[in-house]
């Protein structure tokens, strides 16, 4: 028979549901069911159980064995966000404080709040604490404080907007300016290497000047000026992505690539002018308009020309183009590309044509048909002088000779987002570009009739409002370049001056390096000119030497060891040099320097030199004679009388 386990008889008078009494703040609720014995334990927040992985346990064990500890620092305290939000909701719901007796007030005063517990444990907590719950009440004072806080919030928002406008202005580095004189003609090309160490400027006077900021002083003179394309104006300059070579685009049909010091690396081939099909020629047949380097492939660059083509080249294969792009108008005839460029990723090749159209090709596909084309983007016949992609890559800014600057969204490439009009452009190389943070669009304005200063204009990208303008000089502003690494703006003007704008706090290196260097002054040589009297029949005592040229005088002074301060020559064949002063041979030089003997004359007979000391050696022997005194035979020397007789030697035949 199976035994049953019983716990005794438990009985309780349970009230019916309708007999339930609502609890009051003073009375405690009636127990139901089994109830509880003693005081009710305080509810603890749920703790999160973390799984201990064997890898972590092994790592802590190794750390304990090696270093004698299992962790670093104190452990950050975990907060239950959900429970905190519920507490905040409860405090918000209770709009009026509950009425309590004096005893309950004393209890509330004596019992610590959860905040006090957290404040006691502040020493063990690492990290930011959560914000305390907001105390809400219906008092008029609290409402006033709320209104004040709202007003202060609105004022803070307005202040933030003001500071945003100020920061947009402060982003422009224009507190200081420096002028660098290139020449007297208009600057039509400006380029800076990616590192910001050198600047190159090209002009319509065929010159290209190289500026080295680290080597310049306050005189701001270029270290090299050359004419790479002879009698052709310079239209475009651009450094490669590595900065070791520079692309030179001129009015000729051949583009040149120079190194950092201006020496020619390669030159593209010229095409056959008598071939109609441009695909059959290896190069351009007309003058170039623009060019650009690929942003990632350092050997690839592109050029566009008056022969209505755009060609892609490889640096080390200049004898033939890599790819050919033909620009077509709407009716299918040829149109001339006036500017060209790559996108920031290098996947898009874009051309701005003289008919006002913008044509783009995918670099990863063939260049037969354009992947994106927009007719009548600008006025036909005016020509697009510049196009620039934003750093993000979704916007395009174009500058045209129809006195407009337009901003396009490539995702909706039908109508411009913003248009800035009445921007006079006299030169077909006037450019535009984005600021390094893509917040502004910069362009230059040529000098109108009646104006006194050319301007650099800064437009906000989001609203296209004029943020700032800089009056540069009393001439045209053609080229603008905002270097992202230096945070300096270089402006090419129509009077042959390149201006550099920088901020003393936010700009780095560049023009700041050469401004602080003092100019090195050369020592001027004063020449006294005397009247020369020619007397051909004068006596030698009173005869004057005829004036010689500077070159001959320098050569004569060079031969004079006193004037040229010639040092001692090295040993050659025993004549001249330092060794001769002490003897003709090396042994005599060593003996004299060691102090073992007096000066030895090399011309004397060595036998006679030895016999000088024979008498002294016989009278006062020191080295060999005492040792062999008893056994030494008598020495017999040959007499001098025998020399007069016939020689015993046979004569040589």
C-alpha positions as CSV (number, residue, x, y, z in Angstrom):
1,X,0.0,0.0,0.0
2,X,1.4,3.4,-1.1
3,X,1.8,6.0,1.7
4,X,0.7,9.5,1.1
5,X,2.5,12.5,2.4
6,X,0.3,15.1,4.0
7,X,1.2,18.6,5.3
8,X,-1.6,18.9,7.8
9,X,-4.8,20.8,7.5
10,X,-4.5,24.4,6.5
11,X,-7.6,26.5,6.9
12,X,-8.3,30.1,6.4
13,X,-11.4,32.3,6.2
14,X,-10.9,33.7,2.8
15,X,-13.1,36.6,1.9
16,X,-15.3,36.6,-1.1
17,X,-14.4,38.8,-4.0
18,X,-17.1,41.3,-3.3
19,X,-16.0,41.6,0.3
20,X,-12.6,43.0,-0.8
21,X,-11.8,46.3,0.9
22,X,-9.8,48.9,-1.2
23,X,-6.5,49.6,0.5
24,X,-5.9,53.0,2.0
25,X,-2.6,54.7,2.5
26,X,-2.8,54.2,6.3
27,X,-4.2,50.6,6.4
28,X,-2.3,47.6,5.1
29,X,-3.9,45.2,2.6
30,X,-5.5,42.0,3.9
31,X,-3.5,38.9,3.3
32,X,-4.8,36.3,0.9
33,X,-3.7,32.8,0.2
34,X,-0.7,31.6,2.1
35,X,0.5,35.1,2.9
36,X,4.0,35.9,4.2
37,X,5.7,35.5,7.5
38,X,7.7,38.4,9.0
39,X,8.7,41.6,7.1
40,X,8.4,41.7,3.4
41,X,11.9,41.7,1.8
42,X,12.7,44.7,-0.3
43,X,12.4,44.1,-4.0
44,X,15.7,43.9,-5.8
45,X,16.2,44.9,-9.3
46,X,16.6,42.1,-11.7
47,X,20.3,41.3,-12.3
48,X,21.5,40.3,-15.8
49,X,23.2,36.9,-15.9
50,X,26.2,36.9,-18.2
51,X,27.3,33.7,-19.7
52,X,30.9,32.8,-18.9
53,X,32.6,31.6,-22.0
54,X,35.5,29.1,-21.6
55,X,37.8,31.4,-23.5
56,X,37.2,34.3,-21.0
57,X,37.6,31.9,-18.1
58,X,40.9,30.6,-19.5
59,X,42.1,34.1,-20.2
60,X,41.3,35.3,-16.7
61,X,43.1,32.2,-15.2
62,X,46.2,32.9,-17.3
63,X,46.1,36.6,-16.2
64,X,45.8,35.5,-12.5
65,X,48.8,33.1,-12.8
66,X,51.0,35.6,-14.6
67,X,50.2,38.9,-12.9
68,X,48.4,37.8,-9.8
69,X,45.1,39.6,-10.6
70,X,42.0,38.9,-12.7
71,X,41.0,42.4,-14.0
72,X,41.9,46.0,-14.3
73,X,40.2,48.8,-12.4
74,X,36.7,48.9,-11.1
75,X,33.7,47.4,-12.8
76,X,31.2,49.9,-14.2
77,X,27.8,49.8,-12.6
78,X,24.9,48.7,-14.8
79,X,21.6,50.6,-14.8
80,X,18.2,49.3,-15.7
81,X,16.8,51.9,-18.1
82,X,13.3,50.4,-18.2
83,X,12.9,50.6,-14.4
84,X,14.2,54.2,-14.4
85,X,11.6,55.1,-17.1
86,X,8.8,53.6,-15.0
87,X,9.9,55.6,-12.0
88,X,9.8,58.8,-14.1
89,X,6.3,57.9,-15.3
90,X,5.1,57.4,-11.8
91,X,6.4,60.7,-10.6
92,X,4.8,62.5,-13.6
93,X,1.4,60.8,-12.9
94,X,1.3,61.9,-9.3
95,X,0.5,65.6,-9.8
96,X,-0.4,66.2,-6.2
97,X,1.7,65.0,-3.2
98,X,-0.2,62.5,-1.0
99,X,-1.4,63.7,2.4
100,X,0.6,62.0,5.1
101,X,0.7,62.2,8.9
102,X,3.5,63.5,11.0
103,X,4.7,59.9,11.6
104,X,4.8,59.1,7.9
105,X,6.7,62.4,7.3
106,X,9.2,61.4,9.9
107,X,9.5,58.0,8.2
108,X,10.0,59.6,4.8
109,X,12.6,61.9,6.3
110,X,14.5,59.1,7.9
111,X,14.3,56.6,5.1
112,X,16.9,57.3,2.4
113,X,15.9,57.8,-1.2
114,X,17.3,55.7,-4.0
115,X,19.3,58.8,-5.1
116,X,21.0,58.8,-1.7
117,X,21.9,55.1,-2.2
118,X,23.3,55.9,-5.5
119,X,25.3,58.8,-4.1
120,X,26.7,56.6,-1.5
121,X,27.9,54.2,-4.2
122,X,29.3,56.9,-6.4
123,X,32.8,55.8,-5.4
124,X,32.3,52.4,-7.0
125,X,30.6,53.7,-10.2
126,X,32.6,54.4,-13.3
127,X,31.0,56.3,-16.2
128,X,28.3,58.9,-16.6
129,X,25.3,58.8,-14.3
130,X,21.7,58.9,-15.7
131,X,19.9,62.2,-15.4
132,X,17.6,62.6,-12.3
133,X,13.8,62.5,-12.9
134,X,12.3,65.9,-13.5
135,X,10.2,67.2,-10.6
136,X,6.8,68.4,-11.9
137,X,4.4,70.5,-9.9
138,X,1.5,72.9,-10.6
139,X,3.0,75.8,-8.7
140,X,3.1,79.1,-10.4
141,X,6.8,79.4,-9.6
142,X,7.6,76.1,-11.4
143,X,5.5,77.2,-14.4
144,X,7.5,80.5,-14.6
145,X,10.7,78.6,-14.5
146,X,9.4,76.3,-17.3
147,X,8.6,79.3,-19.4
148,X,12.0,80.7,-18.7
149,X,13.7,77.5,-19.6
150,X,11.6,77.3,-22.9
151,X,12.6,80.9,-23.7
152,X,16.2,80.1,-23.0
153,X,16.0,77.0,-25.2
154,X,14.6,79.0,-28.1
155,X,17.3,81.7,-27.5
156,X,19.9,78.9,-27.5
157,X,18.6,77.6,-30.8
158,X,18.8,81.1,-32.3
159,X,22.3,81.5,-31.0
160,X,23.2,78.2,-32.5
161,X,22.0,79.3,-35.9
162,X,23.9,82.5,-35.5
163,X,27.1,80.6,-34.6
164,X,26.5,78.3,-37.6
165,X,26.5,81.3,-39.9
166,X,29.6,82.7,-38.2
167,X,31.4,79.3,-38.4
168,X,30.6,79.2,-42.1
169,X,32.3,82.6,-42.4
170,X,35.1,81.5,-40.2
171,X,35.8,78.5,-42.3
172,X,37.2,80.8,-45.0
173,X,40.9,81.4,-44.4
174,X,41.2,85.0,-45.3
175,X,42.7,86.8,-42.3
176,X,46.1,87.2,-44.0
177,X,47.2,87.5,-47.6
178,X,50.4,87.3,-49.6
179,X,51.2,88.4,-53.1
180,X,53.5,86.4,-55.4
181,X,54.5,88.1,-58.7
182,X,54.5,85.8,-61.7
183,X,54.8,88.4,-64.4
184,X,52.7,91.0,-66.2
185,X,50.2,88.9,-68.1
186,X,47.1,87.1,-66.9
187,X,47.5,83.9,-64.8
188,X,45.4,81.2,-66.6
189,X,46.5,78.1,-64.6
190,X,47.3,77.4,-61.0
191,X,48.1,74.0,-59.4
192,X,49.4,72.8,-56.1
193,X,50.8,69.3,-55.3
194,X,48.7,67.1,-52.9
195,X,51.3,67.6,-50.0
196,X,51.1,71.4,-50.3
197,X,54.9,71.8,-50.7
198,X,55.0,73.4,-54.1
199,X,52.8,75.6,-56.3
200,X,52.9,76.0,-60.1
201,X,51.4,78.9,-62.0
202,X,51.0,79.3,-65.8
203,X,50.3,82.4,-67.8
204,X,49.4,83.5,-71.3
205,X,53.0,84.8,-71.6
206,X,54.1,81.1,-72.1
207,X,55.8,80.9,-68.7
208,X,55.4,78.3,-66.0
209,X,56.7,79.3,-62.5
210,X,57.5,76.9,-59.7
211,X,57.2,78.1,-56.1
212,X,58.7,76.1,-53.2
213,X,57.2,77.3,-49.9
214,X,59.9,75.6,-47.8
215,X,62.7,77.2,-49.7
216,X,61.3,80.7,-50.3
217,X,61.9,83.7,-48.1
218,X,59.8,86.8,-47.6
219,X,60.8,88.0,-51.1
220,X,58.4,85.3,-52.5
221,X,60.4,84.6,-55.7
222,X,59.9,81.5,-57.7
223,X,62.8,79.2,-57.8
224,X,62.3,78.3,-61.5
225,X,60.6,79.8,-64.5
226,X,60.5,78.1,-67.9
227,X,58.6,77.9,-71.2
228,X,57.8,74.3,-71.7
229,X,55.6,74.8,-74.7
230,X,57.6,77.5,-76.5
231,X,55.2,80.1,-78.0
232,X,51.9,78.6,-76.7
233,X,49.9,80.1,-73.7
234,X,49.4,77.8,-70.7
235,X,45.8,76.8,-70.3
236,X,45.8,74.2,-67.5
237,X,48.2,72.8,-64.9
238,X,47.6,69.9,-62.6
239,X,49.8,67.7,-60.3
240,X,49.3,64.0,-60.3
241,X,47.9,62.2,-57.3
242,X,51.4,61.5,-56.0
243,X,52.7,65.0,-56.7
244,X,55.9,63.8,-58.6
245,X,54.8,65.0,-62.1
246,X,52.7,67.8,-63.4
247,X,50.5,67.9,-66.5
248,X,51.0,71.0,-68.7
249,X,48.1,71.8,-71.2
250,X,48.9,74.6,-73.7
251,X,47.5,75.9,-76.9
252,X,49.5,73.4,-78.9
253,X,48.2,70.0,-79.9
254,X,50.7,68.2,-77.6
255,X,50.5,67.9,-73.9
256,X,53.6,67.6,-71.8
257,X,54.4,66.0,-68.5
258,X,57.1,67.6,-66.3
259,X,58.7,66.4,-63.1
260,X,58.8,68.4,-59.9
261,X,61.8,70.5,-61.0
262,X,60.4,71.3,-64.4
263,X,62.3,68.8,-66.6
264,X,60.3,67.1,-69.3
265,X,59.2,63.5,-68.7
266,X,57.2,62.8,-71.8
267,X,55.2,64.5,-74.6
268,X,52.1,63.2,-76.4
269,X,52.3,62.6,-80.1
270,X,50.7,64.9,-82.6
271,X,48.1,63.4,-84.9
272,X,47.8,63.6,-88.6
273,X,45.9,66.8,-89.6
274,X,44.9,65.4,-93.0
275,X,42.9,62.5,-91.6
276,X,39.2,63.2,-91.1
277,X,38.4,60.2,-88.8
278,X,39.9,61.1,-85.4
279,X,40.0,57.4,-84.4
280,X,42.6,56.8,-87.1
281,X,45.1,59.3,-85.6
282,X,47.3,58.6,-82.7
283,X,47.0,62.1,-81.1
284,X,45.3,65.4,-81.2
285,X,45.4,67.4,-84.4
286,X,44.3,70.8,-82.9
287,X,45.1,72.9,-79.9
288,X,44.3,71.6,-76.4
289,X,41.7,73.1,-74.1
290,X,42.0,71.3,-70.8
291,X,43.3,68.1,-69.0
292,X,43.1,66.2,-65.8
293,X,44.8,63.3,-63.9
294,X,43.0,60.2,-62.8
295,X,42.3,60.4,-59.1
296,X,43.6,56.9,-58.3
297,X,45.5,55.5,-61.4
298,X,48.6,57.6,-61.2
299,X,49.8,56.9,-64.8
300,X,46.5,57.9,-66.5
301,X,45.5,61.3,-67.6
302,X,43.1,62.8,-70.1
303,X,43.1,65.8,-72.5
304,X,40.4,67.5,-74.6
305,X,41.1,69.4,-77.8
306,X,39.6,71.7,-80.5
307,X,39.5,68.6,-82.8
308,X,36.2,67.6,-80.9
309,X,37.8,64.7,-79.1
310,X,38.8,63.7,-75.6
311,X,41.7,61.3,-75.3
312,X,42.9,59.1,-72.4
313,X,46.7,58.6,-72.1
314,X,49.1,56.4,-70.2
315,X,52.2,58.3,-68.8
316,X,54.8,55.8,-70.2
317,X,53.1,55.3,-73.6
318,X,52.8,58.8,-75.1
319,X,53.1,57.6,-78.7
320,X,49.4,56.6,-78.9
321,X,46.3,57.4,-76.9
322,X,44.7,54.7,-74.7
323,X,41.0,55.6,-75.3
324,X,39.2,58.0,-77.6
325,X,36.0,59.9,-76.8
326,X,34.1,61.8,-79.5
327,X,31.8,64.6,-78.4
328,X,28.7,65.0,-80.5
329,X,26.0,67.7,-80.6
330,X,22.3,67.1,-80.7
331,X,22.2,66.8,-84.5
332,X,25.1,64.4,-84.5
333,X,27.8,66.8,-85.7
334,X,31.0,67.4,-83.9
335,X,31.2,69.7,-80.9
336,X,34.3,71.0,-79.2
337,X,34.9,70.0,-75.5
338,X,36.1,73.1,-73.6
339,X,36.7,71.4,-70.3
340,X,37.0,67.9,-68.9
341,X,37.5,66.1,-65.6
342,X,37.2,62.9,-63.6
343,X,34.8,62.3,-60.8
344,X,36.2,61.9,-57.2
345,X,36.1,58.1,-57.5
346,X,37.4,58.1,-61.1
347,X,34.4,56.1,-62.4
348,X,33.0,59.0,-64.5
349,X,34.6,61.0,-67.3
350,X,32.8,64.3,-67.8
351,X,33.2,67.0,-70.6
352,X,31.7,70.4,-70.9
353,X,31.2,71.4,-74.5
354,X,31.0,74.6,-76.4
355,X,27.3,74.0,-77.3
356,X,26.4,74.2,-73.6
357,X,26.0,70.5,-73.0
358,X,27.4,68.3,-70.3
359,X,28.3,64.8,-71.4
360,X,29.5,62.0,-69.1
361,X,30.8,58.5,-69.8
362,X,31.3,55.5,-67.5
363,X,35.0,54.8,-67.2
364,X,34.4,51.1,-66.7
365,X,32.6,50.7,-70.0
366,X,33.3,51.6,-73.6
367,X,33.2,55.3,-74.6
368,X,30.9,55.0,-77.6
369,X,27.7,56.5,-76.1
370,X,27.5,58.8,-73.1
371,X,25.9,57.3,-70.0
372,X,24.6,60.7,-68.9
373,X,24.0,63.8,-71.1
374,X,22.3,67.1,-70.6
375,X,21.7,69.4,-73.5
376,X,21.3,73.1,-73.0
377,X,22.8,73.0,-69.6
378,X,24.4,76.4,-70.4
379,X,24.0,78.9,-73.2
380,X,25.1,77.5,-76.6
381,X,28.2,79.1,-78.0
382,X,29.4,80.5,-74.7
383,X,31.3,77.3,-73.7
384,X,31.7,75.7,-70.2
385,X,34.9,76.9,-68.7
386,X,35.0,74.6,-65.7
387,X,33.2,71.7,-64.0
388,X,33.9,70.3,-60.6
389,X,32.6,67.3,-58.7
390,X,31.9,67.6,-55.0
391,X,34.0,65.6,-52.5
392,X,30.9,63.5,-51.6
393,X,30.3,62.9,-55.3
394,X,26.6,63.6,-55.7
395,X,26.8,67.3,-56.8
396,X,28.4,69.0,-59.8
397,X,29.2,72.7,-60.2
398,X,29.7,74.2,-63.6
399,X,31.0,77.7,-64.6
400,X,30.3,79.0,-68.1
401,X,31.2,82.1,-70.1
402,X,27.5,83.0,-70.2
403,X,28.1,84.6,-66.8
404,X,26.4,81.9,-64.7
405,X,27.4,79.4,-62.0
406,X,25.1,76.4,-61.7
407,X,24.9,73.6,-59.1
408,X,23.5,70.2,-60.3
409,X,22.4,67.1,-58.5
410,X,23.6,64.0,-60.4
411,X,20.7,61.9,-59.0
412,X,18.2,64.2,-60.7
413,X,20.2,65.6,-63.6
414,X,17.6,67.5,-65.4
415,X,17.4,71.0,-63.9
416,X,20.0,72.8,-61.8
417,X,19.4,73.1,-58.1
418,X,20.7,76.6,-57.8
419,X,21.9,79.2,-60.4
420,X,24.0,82.3,-59.7
421,X,23.8,84.8,-62.5
422,X,25.5,88.0,-63.5
423,X,29.0,86.7,-62.9
424,X,31.2,88.2,-65.6
425,X,33.8,85.9,-67.1
426,X,36.3,87.2,-69.6
427,X,38.6,84.2,-69.8
428,X,37.6,80.7,-71.0
429,X,39.6,79.2,-68.1
430,X,37.7,80.8,-65.2
431,X,37.0,77.9,-62.8
432,X,34.9,76.9,-59.8
433,X,35.3,74.4,-57.1
434,X,34.0,73.1,-53.8
435,X,35.4,73.9,-50.4
436,X,37.2,70.9,-48.7
437,X,34.1,70.2,-46.4
438,X,31.6,70.5,-49.3
439,X,29.8,73.4,-47.6
440,X,30.6,76.2,-50.1
441,X,31.1,76.7,-53.9
442,X,33.9,79.1,-54.9
443,X,34.4,81.0,-58.1
444,X,36.1,84.1,-59.5
445,X,34.6,87.1,-61.2
446,X,36.3,89.2,-63.9
447,X,36.4,92.9,-63.7
448,X,33.4,94.6,-65.3
449,X,33.5,98.1,-66.8
450,X,33.2,100.6,-64.0
451,X,34.3,98.1,-61.3
452,X,37.5,98.6,-59.4
453,X,38.2,95.2,-57.8
454,X,37.9,91.6,-59.0
455,X,36.2,89.3,-56.5
456,X,36.3,85.8,-55.2
457,X,32.8,84.7,-54.3
458,X,31.7,82.0,-51.8
459,X,28.2,80.5,-52.1
460,X,26.5,78.3,-49.5
461,X,25.9,74.9,-51.0
462,X,22.5,74.4,-49.3
463,X,20.9,77.8,-50.1
464,X,23.3,79.2,-52.7
465,X,23.4,82.5,-50.8
466,X,26.5,84.7,-51.0
467,X,28.4,83.9,-47.8
468,X,31.4,86.1,-48.4
469,X,33.3,87.9,-51.1
470,X,37.0,88.9,-51.1
471,X,38.1,91.9,-53.2
472,X,41.4,90.6,-54.5
473,X,43.0,93.2,-56.8
474,X,42.2,95.8,-59.4
475,X,42.1,93.1,-62.1
476,X,40.3,90.0,-63.1
477,X,40.1,86.9,-60.9
478,X,40.5,83.8,-63.2
479,X,41.8,80.8,-61.2
480,X,40.8,79.8,-57.6
481,X,42.3,76.9,-55.7
482,X,41.4,76.0,-52.1
483,X,44.0,73.5,-50.9
484,X,42.4,71.0,-48.5
485,X,45.6,70.1,-46.6
486,X,47.0,73.6,-46.2
487,X,43.6,75.2,-45.8
488,X,44.8,78.1,-48.0
489,X,43.3,79.8,-51.0
490,X,45.4,80.6,-54.1
491,X,44.0,83.1,-56.6
492,X,45.4,83.8,-60.1
493,X,44.7,87.3,-61.2
494,X,44.7,89.0,-64.6
495,X,47.7,91.3,-63.8
496,X,50.2,88.4,-63.3
497,X,49.9,88.2,-59.5
498,X,49.2,85.0,-57.5
499,X,47.6,85.8,-54.2
500,X,47.6,83.4,-51.2
501,X,45.0,83.8,-48.5
502,X,45.5,81.9,-45.2
503,X,44.4,81.9,-41.5
504,X,47.0,82.3,-38.9
505,X,45.3,79.7,-36.7
506,X,43.6,77.2,-39.0
507,X,46.1,77.1,-41.9
508,X,49.1,74.9,-42.0
509,X,52.5,75.5,-43.6
510,X,52.4,76.8,-47.2
511,X,52.7,80.5,-47.3
512,X,53.1,80.7,-43.6
513,X,56.5,79.2,-43.9
514,X,58.1,81.8,-46.2
515,X,56.4,84.9,-44.7
516,X,58.4,84.6,-41.5
517,X,61.8,84.1,-43.2
518,X,63.9,87.2,-43.6
519,X,65.1,88.1,-47.1
520,X,68.7,87.3,-47.8
521,X,70.6,90.4,-49.0
522,X,73.4,89.9,-51.5
523,X,76.7,91.7,-51.0
524,X,77.1,94.4,-53.6
525,X,80.6,94.8,-55.2
526,X,81.7,98.3,-55.7
527,X,83.6,98.9,-58.9
528,X,85.8,102.0,-59.4
529,X,86.2,102.8,-63.1
530,X,89.5,104.4,-64.1
531,X,90.4,106.0,-67.3
532,X,92.7,103.9,-69.4
533,X,95.5,105.7,-71.3
534,X,96.9,103.7,-74.2
535,X,100.7,104.4,-74.7
536,X,102.0,101.8,-77.2
537,X,105.6,103.2,-77.3
538,X,106.1,103.7,-73.6
539,X,109.0,102.1,-71.7
540,X,108.4,98.8,-70.0
541,X,108.7,100.4,-66.6
542,X,105.8,102.8,-67.3
543,X,103.8,100.5,-69.6
544,X,100.3,99.6,-68.2
545,X,98.7,96.3,-68.8
546,X,95.7,96.3,-71.0
547,X,92.4,95.6,-69.2
548,X,91.4,91.9,-69.5
549,X,88.0,90.4,-69.4
550,X,86.5,89.2,-66.2
551,X,86.7,85.6,-67.4
552,X,90.4,85.8,-68.2
553,X,91.2,87.5,-65.0
554,X,89.4,84.8,-63.0
555,X,91.4,82.1,-64.9
556,X,94.7,84.0,-64.1
557,X,93.8,84.3,-60.5
558,X,93.0,80.7,-60.4
559,X,96.5,79.7,-61.4
560,X,98.0,82.0,-58.7
561,X,98.3,79.9,-55.6
562,X,98.2,82.9,-53.3
563,X,95.0,84.5,-54.7
564,X,93.2,81.2,-55.2
565,X,94.4,79.9,-51.8
566,X,95.4,76.6,-53.3
567,X,96.0,73.9,-50.8
568,X,99.0,71.5,-50.9
569,X,98.7,69.1,-53.8
570,X,98.8,65.3,-53.2
571,X,101.8,63.2,-54.0
572,X,102.1,62.5,-57.8
573,X,105.4,61.6,-59.4
574,X,107.8,62.8,-56.7
575,X,107.7,66.5,-57.8
576,X,105.5,69.0,-56.1
577,X,103.3,68.3,-53.1
578,X,103.9,68.2,-49.4
579,X,106.5,65.4,-49.5
580,X,109.0,67.3,-51.6
581,X,109.6,69.9,-48.7
582,X,111.2,67.1,-46.7
583,X,112.7,65.0,-49.4
584,X,111.8,63.3,-52.7
585,X,111.0,59.9,-51.3
586,X,108.6,58.7,-48.7
587,X,111.3,57.2,-46.5
588,X,113.1,60.5,-46.2
589,X,109.9,62.2,-45.3
590,X,109.2,59.6,-42.6
591,X,112.8,59.8,-41.2
592,X,112.7,63.6,-41.1
593,X,109.3,63.7,-39.3
594,X,110.5,61.1,-36.8
595,X,113.5,63.2,-35.9
596,X,116.0,60.4,-36.4
597,X,118.3,62.4,-38.7
598,X,118.8,65.7,-40.2
599,X,117.8,66.7,-43.6
600,X,119.0,64.1,-46.1
601,X,120.1,65.3,-49.5
602,X,119.0,62.8,-52.2
603,X,121.6,64.0,-54.7
604,X,124.7,62.8,-52.7
605,X,126.3,59.5,-53.0
606,X,125.0,57.0,-50.4
607,X,128.5,55.4,-50.0
608,X,130.0,58.8,-49.2
609,X,127.3,59.5,-46.7
610,X,128.1,56.3,-44.9
611,X,131.9,56.8,-44.9
612,X,131.3,60.2,-43.2
613,X,130.7,58.2,-40.0
614,X,133.5,55.6,-40.5
615,X,136.1,57.4,-38.4
616,X,133.7,58.1,-35.6
617,X,132.5,54.5,-35.6
618,X,136.1,53.2,-35.5
619,X,137.1,55.3,-32.6
620,X,133.9,54.9,-30.6
621,X,132.2,51.7,-31.6
622,X,128.8,51.1,-30.1
623,X,126.7,48.5,-31.9
624,X,128.5,45.8,-33.9
625,X,132.3,46.3,-33.3
626,X,132.4,45.4,-29.6
627,X,130.7,42.1,-30.3
628,X,133.1,41.0,-33.1
629,X,136.2,42.8,-31.8
630,X,138.3,39.7,-31.4
631,X,137.2,37.8,-34.5
632,X,136.6,40.7,-36.9
633,X,139.1,40.7,-39.9
634,X,140.6,43.9,-41.2
635,X,138.3,45.8,-43.6
636,X,139.7,46.5,-47.0
637,X,138.1,49.3,-49.0
638,X,138.6,50.0,-52.7
639,X,140.9,52.9,-53.3
640,X,139.8,55.9,-55.3
641,X,142.8,55.6,-57.6
642,X,141.4,52.6,-59.3
643,X,138.5,54.6,-60.7
644,X,140.8,56.4,-63.2
645,X,141.8,53.1,-64.8
646,X,139.7,51.1,-67.3
647,X,136.5,49.7,-66.1
648,X,136.4,46.0,-65.3
649,X,132.8,45.7,-66.5
650,X,132.1,44.8,-70.0
651,X,130.4,47.5,-72.1
652,X,126.8,46.9,-73.0
653,X,126.1,46.2,-76.6
